[in-house]
Amino acid sequence: MDVLVGYVRDREALVDLPELWISKNCRVQHLITLTGKTSNRIPIACPEALWALKLQSGRDHDITDLFSISKTKIDVNEVVNVFISLKSKSLVDKLIKTSKKLRFDKLYEDSMSRTETKRTDKSKNDWNRFINQVQHIVSKVIET
């Protein structure tokens, strides 16, 4: 992805997500990571924008990030609608490719490691719910 004035461009999917939509309803807060906390409050995109950006990216690391916030309530229709507004064959192909990645155990294992989550029946159920949520979004984009 490239960050441009006013857009975030995905060269592979050939779409530009508008910065105005990404920054809409952002939250300003301290960012807490595994290695520490920011000293200043910074703007954080709303969960719907994070879902769109990371799902569209399709990188393993971004999929793991999505899984880590998958219990955060989002307006799925907003994510679907932004993809529909940008819909192209290349975007649909990329979303399908991302969705298919979720079927591989390696990505589940990587997500458990990155989020420091134990492999339990509950975590596997959480992963399956996450897969269903991604597939729901992708299928809505495809069928529209």
Secondary structure, DSSP 8 states (H G I E B T S, - for coil): -EEETTEEEETTTTEEEEHHHHHTT-EEE--EETTEE-SS-EEE--HHHHHHHHHHH--HHHHHHHHHTTTS---HHHHHHHHHHT--HHHHHHHHHHHHHTTSHHHHHHHHHHTT----HHHHHHHHHHHHHHHHHHHHHHH-
